[in-house]
Amino acid sequence: MDTFNGNHCNLDIDLISLVLIPHLEAFIRYKIKECITSVHQEYGHTITKRKAFLGRKHAFEIIYGNWDKSFAALPKYMVALQHFNPGTVVEWKLESSPGKSEYIFNYVFWAFKPAIDGFSHCRPVISIDGTHVYGKYDIKLLITIAVDANG
């Protein structure tokens, strides 16, 4: 390891990602600059921003999975959710592509049956909050909250 330089063939994306995995597990928004510093502390050599970016991306996929595979598994997950939680409501928002037989996924909404039933016992004040989920896809997460008679 003492003979490494920034372009050494063994200092590849796989090795960089192994260094970054513990850091990404501790803090998901680990920056490129911090990735470069971590690899420099581990091996004593500075890597390029591109290698740091690709290493972080690979480490992220090792920890959390691939975006495309996650979205491909979403329909099966929703079917299983409805099967094992009878009464669960799942609604999909898709847009059709003009001139094609394909659909573009916009969002999916689901609500569990106990949560639906519980809203009938809540005060008439409901809070709706949203947050942006950053990553390959620009999506928003909406959360609905209500307070029951017991506070």
N, C-alpha and C positions, 0 to 999 in steps of 0.2 A: 504493500500500500504506500510505501514511501516514494515510489517512483511515479505516482499518478501526476498527471497534469490535466488541465481542463478538457483536453481532447483525447484523453486516453480511452481506448476502446472498452476497457472494463468499467469505466465510470459512465455507465449507460443509464437509461431510464429506469430499468428494474432495480438497480443498486441505489439510485437516488430515491426511488419511491420507498424502499425499505427504511431508509434514514428518516423519511418524512412521515411515515405512518403514525408513530407515537405522537408526533406534534399535531397532526390533523385530528387524531382522536381526542386530544386534549382541547384543541381550539380549531373549529371548522373554518374560520376565516384567516387561516395562516397565509400570510402574504408571500409573494415571489421573493422579495428581498430577504425575508426571514428564512425562506427555503435555501437560498444561496448561502446565507450565514450558517445554517445548520450543517449543510454539506461541507462547508469550509472548516467548521469546527471538528467535524468527524474525520475528514480525510486530509485537511490542510491545503486544499486546492479550491479555487473559485471556478464555478461552472457558469455557463451562459444563462441568460434569462429564459431562453427557449428551452434549454434542458431542465431548468427549474420548473417552468410551466408544465412541460410534458411529464416530469417526474411527479409533480403535485397532482396532476390530472390522473395519472396511473394509480397513485396511492389512494386517491379519492375513490376510484372505481374498485380497488381492492377492498376498501373498508365498506363503502355504501352501495356498491353495485353500479351497473351501467345504466344511463338514462334510457336508452332505447329498449333495453330488456325490461326495465321497470315499467315503462309505458305499455309494452307488449303484454306484460303479465296483468295489467290492470283489469281488463274484462274478466279474466278467470277469477281474480280476487273478488270482484264485485258479485259474481255469481255465487261464489262460496260464502260471501258475507250474507247474501239473501237466503241461501240454503240453511245455514246454521243459525241465523237470526230471523225467524219468520216474522213477516210484517215490516221488515226493513225496506225503505223506499230508496231506489237508486234511479237517478235521472241523468241522462247524458246530453250534452250540448255539442252537436257536430254541425259543421258547415259543409255543404256539397261543393265540390270543385266544378266550375263551369266546363262543360264538355267532357268531363271524365266521370268514371264510376267510383271515384274515391271520395272519402270524407276527411275533413280536417277536424281533429279533436280540439275542442275549446275548453271544456271543463266537465267534471262529473260531480254530482251532488248526491250525498246519501245521508239518511237519518235513520237511526235505530228506532224500532217500535217502542221500547220503553221511554225513549226521549220524546217521541211524538205524543205518547199518552201522558207524560209528565207535564207537558206544556198546558194541558187543560187545568192543572192545579196551581198554575203560576199567576202572579200578579200581572196586570195588563202591560207592564213595562218590560220591553224586550230590548236588549242591547245587541247590536250587530257590529262586529269589528272585522277588519280585513288586514291582511299583511301580504307583502310581495315576497314570493319565493324566488331567490336568485339562482341561476344556473343556466344550463343550456336552453331551457324553455322559460319564457316569461309567463309565469302563472301567479295567481293570487289565491290565498287561502282565506275563506270567510268563516267566521265563528259566530254562532248565535248563543246568547246567554240570557237566562231569565231567573228571577228570584221566586222561590216558592213561599207559601204562607209562613213557613218556619224560619225564613231568613236565609 
